[in-house]
Amino acid sequence: MSTAALALILARAGSKGVPGKNVIPIAGRPCIAWTIAHANTARLVHATAVSTDGTPIADAARAAGAEVLTRPPELAGDTITVDAAARHALHTWESTHATLSDDAPIVILYANVPIRPPGLIDNAVELLTSTNAHSVQSYTPVGKHHPWWTVRIDNTGTVQPWQGDILYHNVFRRQDLPPAHIPDGGVLVVTRRALQLQIPGVPDGPHRFLGLDRRGILTPPGSVVDIDTPLDVHVARAMMQEQTAHTHKD
């Protein structure tokens, strides 16, 4: 399997939680510039392109050293799936570049994630290629928001277990919960064939593009910041400030 990856950064202009989040300043740079830097400095990424419908995003992307792919309005709504936007970006990129092989890694990144662990992209690509998997996605521990501690509350205030008959699975200490993880938005790598929905036997649905052989790469808690709320902006800025302070101190 090829290890030369194409990075596609998805950056839709519309955002309700944090308007303009993809270009909001984080440590003196537009948010998207950090993701572009992560892609451009990854050893196994040979090209980086940004799919967007927004002019400010496009301008920031070009300034940060990425190719810009114009996304049409019909693929820029908040109900459009990740893979639909990524497929369009791939087709647009290949229209002016060489067509990639079926097993070529496609790295899908989100422009609103300014903080990722060092080496995350390369580690994900290496896991994909070394295992011949169809996809690799980064996950982080759920912590105290564990599914065993999830409940249903009806309109009378009655509390019932989300599943089963025993509240909280009779677990009261976080240390006793079984490991559980959620996607953190840090990185998603798929083969070109999987993104094109060409893997036989994959059930229909919004995650069909992940293929059949799906792998996960773990990230430490809090090491990925995915900006979806104003609080996330403050967290990202504080973490960047702390990283800068450590760098200067070293």
C-alpha positions as CSV (number, residue, x, y, z in Angstrom):
1,M,0.0,0.0,0.0
2,S,1.2,3.5,-0.9
3,T,2.3,5.7,2.0
4,A,2.2,9.0,0.1
5,A,-0.9,10.7,1.4
6,L,-3.1,13.5,0.1
7,A,-4.5,15.7,2.9
8,L,-7.9,17.2,2.3
9,I,-8.9,19.9,4.9
10,L,-12.6,20.5,5.1
11,A,-13.6,24.1,5.9
12,R,-17.2,25.1,5.5
13,A,-18.0,28.8,5.8
14,G,-21.2,28.5,7.8
15,S,-21.0,27.8,11.5
16,K,-23.7,28.4,14.1
17,G,-21.9,27.6,17.3
18,V,-18.9,29.8,16.7
19,P,-19.4,32.0,13.6
20,G,-16.3,32.2,11.4
21,K,-14.6,29.5,13.6
22,N,-12.3,28.3,10.8
23,V,-10.5,31.7,10.6
24,I,-10.9,32.8,14.2
25,P,-7.5,34.0,15.5
26,I,-5.7,31.4,17.6
27,A,-2.3,32.4,18.9
28,G,-2.0,35.1,16.2
29,R,-2.9,32.9,13.3
30,P,-6.3,31.9,11.6
31,C,-7.5,28.7,13.1
32,I,-7.2,26.8,9.8
33,A,-3.5,27.8,9.5
34,W,-2.7,25.4,12.3
35,T,-4.3,22.5,10.6
36,I,-2.5,23.3,7.3
37,A,0.8,23.4,9.2
38,H,0.0,20.0,10.7
39,A,-0.6,18.6,7.3
40,N,2.4,20.3,5.6
41,T,4.8,19.1,8.2
42,A,3.6,15.5,8.2
43,R,6.3,13.3,6.7
44,L,3.8,11.1,4.8
45,V,1.7,13.9,3.3
46,H,2.7,14.9,-0.2
47,A,0.0,17.5,-1.0
48,T,-2.4,19.6,1.0
49,A,-5.7,21.1,-0.3
50,V,-8.5,23.0,1.4
51,S,-12.1,22.5,0.4
52,T,-14.2,25.6,1.2
53,D,-17.0,27.8,0.1
54,G,-15.8,30.8,2.0
55,T,-13.5,33.6,0.6
56,P,-11.9,34.5,3.9
57,I,-11.1,30.8,4.5
58,A,-9.7,30.5,1.0
59,D,-7.5,33.6,1.5
60,A,-6.2,32.3,4.8
61,A,-5.5,28.8,3.3
62,R,-3.5,30.2,0.4
63,A,-1.5,32.4,2.8
64,A,-0.7,29.3,4.9
65,G,0.6,27.4,1.9
66,A,-2.4,25.2,0.8
67,E,-4.1,24.7,-2.5
68,V,-7.7,25.8,-2.5
69,L,-10.6,23.7,-4.0
70,T,-13.9,25.6,-4.4
71,R,-16.8,23.8,-2.8
72,P,-20.2,24.4,-4.5
73,P,-23.2,25.6,-2.4
74,E,-25.0,22.3,-2.6
75,L,-22.1,20.7,-0.7
76,A,-21.7,23.4,1.8
77,G,-24.8,23.0,4.0
78,D,-24.8,21.7,7.6
79,T,-26.5,18.4,6.5
80,I,-23.8,17.4,4.0
81,T,-21.8,14.4,5.1
82,V,-18.0,14.5,5.5
83,D,-17.4,11.9,2.8
84,A,-19.5,13.8,0.2
85,A,-17.4,16.9,0.7
86,A,-14.2,14.9,0.7
87,R,-15.2,13.0,-2.5
88,H,-15.9,16.3,-4.3
89,A,-12.5,17.6,-3.1
90,L,-10.7,14.5,-4.3
91,H,-12.4,14.7,-7.7
92,T,-11.6,18.4,-8.0
93,W,-7.9,17.9,-7.0
94,E,-7.5,14.9,-9.4
95,S,-8.9,17.0,-12.2
96,T,-5.6,19.0,-12.2
97,H,-3.3,16.3,-10.8
98,A,-2.5,12.7,-11.4
99,T,-5.2,10.2,-10.3
100,L,-4.3,8.5,-7.1
101,S,-4.1,4.7,-6.7
102,D,-7.0,2.9,-5.1
103,D,-5.0,2.2,-1.9
104,A,-3.6,5.8,-1.6
105,P,-4.2,7.2,1.8
106,I,-6.6,10.2,1.9
107,V,-6.1,12.2,5.1
108,I,-9.3,14.1,6.1
109,L,-8.7,17.0,8.5
110,Y,-11.1,19.6,10.0
111,A,-10.1,23.2,9.8
112,N,-11.5,23.9,13.3
113,V,-9.0,21.7,15.1
114,P,-5.9,23.9,15.8
115,I,-4.4,21.5,18.4
116,R,-3.3,17.9,17.7
117,P,-0.6,15.7,19.2
118,P,2.7,15.8,17.4
119,G,3.0,13.0,14.8
120,L,-0.7,12.1,14.9
121,I,-1.2,12.3,11.1
122,D,1.9,10.2,10.3
123,N,1.0,7.6,12.9
124,A,-2.5,7.3,11.5
125,V,-1.2,6.9,7.9
126,E,1.3,4.3,9.1
127,L,-1.3,2.3,10.8
128,L,-3.5,2.3,7.7
129,T,-0.7,1.2,5.4
130,S,0.9,-1.3,7.8
131,T,-2.5,-3.1,8.4
132,N,-4.0,-2.6,4.9
133,A,-7.1,-1.3,6.7
134,H,-9.8,0.8,5.0
135,S,-9.8,3.6,7.5
136,V,-8.1,4.9,10.7
137,Q,-9.7,7.4,13.0
138,S,-8.4,9.0,16.2
139,Y,-10.2,8.4,19.4
140,T,-9.9,9.7,23.0
141,P,-11.2,8.3,26.3
142,V,-14.7,9.4,27.2
143,G,-13.7,9.9,30.8
144,K,-16.6,10.6,33.2
145,H,-19.1,10.8,30.3
146,H,-19.2,7.1,30.0
147,P,-22.1,5.3,28.4
148,W,-22.6,3.2,31.5
149,W,-23.5,6.4,33.4
150,T,-26.0,7.6,30.8
151,V,-29.7,7.7,31.8
152,R,-33.1,8.5,30.5
153,I,-35.2,11.1,32.2
154,D,-38.9,11.3,31.3
155,N,-41.2,14.3,31.5
156,T,-42.0,13.4,35.2
157,G,-38.4,13.5,36.2
158,T,-38.1,9.7,36.5
159,V,-34.6,8.4,36.0
160,Q,-34.1,5.1,34.2
161,P,-30.9,3.4,32.8
162,W,-30.2,4.1,29.2
163,Q,-29.8,0.4,28.6
164,G,-30.6,-2.6,30.8
165,D,-32.3,-2.6,34.2
166,I,-29.5,-1.6,36.6
167,L,-28.7,2.1,37.1
168,Y,-25.1,3.0,36.3
169,H,-24.3,-0.7,35.9
170,N,-23.7,-0.7,39.6
171,V,-20.5,1.2,39.1
172,F,-19.8,4.2,41.2
173,R,-16.0,4.7,40.7
174,R,-14.7,6.0,37.3
175,Q,-11.7,3.7,37.7
176,D,-14.0,0.7,37.5
177,L,-15.6,1.6,34.2
178,P,-14.5,-0.4,31.2
179,P,-12.4,1.5,28.5
180,A,-14.6,3.5,26.1
181,H,-13.6,6.0,23.5
182,I,-15.1,8.6,21.2
183,P,-13.9,10.1,17.9
184,D,-12.0,13.4,18.7
185,G,-11.7,15.0,15.3
186,G,-7.9,14.8,15.3
187,V,-7.5,12.8,12.1
188,L,-9.3,10.5,9.8
189,V,-7.5,8.5,7.1
190,V,-9.2,6.4,4.4
191,T,-8.1,4.7,1.3
192,R,-9.2,6.3,-2.0
193,R,-11.2,3.1,-2.7
194,A,-13.0,3.3,0.6
195,L,-13.8,7.0,0.1
196,Q,-15.2,6.2,-3.3
197,L,-17.5,3.7,-1.7
198,Q,-16.0,0.8,-3.6
199,I,-15.5,-1.7,-0.8
200,P,-17.9,-4.6,-1.3
201,G,-20.1,-5.7,1.6
202,V,-20.2,-2.4,3.5
203,P,-23.7,-1.6,4.9
204,D,-25.3,1.5,3.6
205,G,-25.2,4.5,5.9
206,P,-23.3,7.7,6.6
207,H,-20.2,5.8,7.7
208,R,-20.0,3.5,4.7
209,F,-16.8,5.4,3.5
210,L,-14.9,4.0,6.5
211,G,-15.0,0.6,4.8
212,L,-15.1,-2.8,6.6
213,D,-11.6,-2.8,8.3
214,R,-11.8,0.2,10.6
215,R,-8.9,0.9,12.9
216,G,-8.5,3.4,15.8
217,I,-5.5,5.4,17.0
218,L,-5.7,6.7,20.6
219,T,-4.9,10.2,21.7
220,P,-4.4,11.4,25.3
221,P,-7.3,13.2,27.0
222,G,-7.4,16.9,26.0
223,S,-4.7,16.6,23.4
224,V,-7.0,17.4,20.5
225,V,-9.1,20.6,20.6
226,D,-12.1,20.6,18.2
227,I,-13.6,24.1,18.2
228,D,-17.4,23.9,18.3
229,T,-18.2,26.3,21.2
230,P,-16.9,29.6,22.5
231,L,-15.4,27.7,25.4
232,D,-13.3,25.6,23.0
233,V,-11.8,28.8,21.6
234,H,-10.7,29.8,25.1
235,V,-9.2,26.4,25.7
236,A,-7.3,26.4,22.4
237,R,-5.9,29.9,23.1
238,A,-4.9,28.9,26.6
239,M,-3.2,25.8,25.5
240,M,-1.3,27.6,22.7
241,Q,-0.2,30.2,25.2
242,E,1.1,27.5,27.6
243,Q,2.9,25.7,24.8
244,T,4.5,28.9,23.7
245,A,5.6,29.7,27.2
246,H,7.2,26.2,27.5
247,T,8.9,26.6,24.2
248,H,10.5,29.9,25.3
249,K,11.4,28.5,28.6
250,D,13.2,25.5,27.1
